[in-house]
C-alpha cells in the first residue's frame, strides 16, 4: 500500500542504509571543504557531499510521515533544521571554548544533534502525546540530518571550520538563515510534493536528490563559484527531468491547462 501522509509504501532501500550513507558523505564533505578550499574545491566537493544529508533527512520525513503526520510534514522539516542549527553552531563553538582542535567540530555536531533530537523526540511523545512508534528515532535522525546539512553547506561556503572564520562567514552575515530555509525545504519538500495514493519511494528519493542539488546550486551562486554553479545546475536538471518523466509515467492522467481565451466568448 502506498501512502499519502498515512500508511506504509514499499521501500526501495532501508531507511537506516540511506541515512548512514547520507550522513557519512556529509561528514566527509565537511573535511573536504575545509582542506580543499585553498585549491578552490571547497564548494565543489563540500557542497555536493552536503546535499546527501538533505536526501537522508527527506527520506526520514517520508518514513515518519507514514504514521499520519498530514499537514505536519512541512513542520517536521523545519523542526529538523531548528534542532540542526543549534547543533551546528554548538559544534563550531564548543571546541573553541574547551580549547579543543577545531577539526572535531563535525564530530561534536553529530553528538549534540543526536542528543537534541532524542530529547525533543521524547518530549513529543510525552508530554505532547504524539502516538508515533518511531518518533524518538525519527526526531534523532532528522536532527542529525539537519545539522550535517547546515554544517556541510556553510563550511563549503566559508571554506573553513575554524571558529573565527566560521562566525564571520556564516553567522554574522546571516548565511545561516539561508542555510536554514534552503536545507529545510530540501528536507521537507520531496515527500510533501510526492505524497498521495500513488506515492513511490523511488520518485520521492529522486526529487530529494534534485532538491539537495538545487540547495548546492543556491550556495554556489551566493559564493559566485562558477564551476560549482555549472556542475550543480546540470546535475539538478538531469535528475529533475528524470523526476518529471517518472511523475508523468506514474500519473493516471495528465491534464494540460488550455490556453486562456484572448477575448470573451460572444
Secondary structure, 3 states (H helix, E strand, C coil): CCCCCCCCCCCCCCHHHHHHHHHHHHHHHHHHHHHHHHHCCHHHHHHHHHHHHHHHHHHHHHHHHCCCCCCHHHHHHHHHHHHHHHHHHHHHHHHHHCCCCHHHHHHHHHHHHHHHHHHHHHHHHCCCCCCCCCHHHHHHHHHHHHHHHHHHHHHHHHCCCCHHHHHHHHHCCCHHHHHHHHHHHHHHHHHHHHCCCCCCHHHHHHHHHHHHHHHHHHHHHHHCCHHHHHHHHHHHHHHHHHHHHHHHHHCCCCCCCCCCCCCCCC
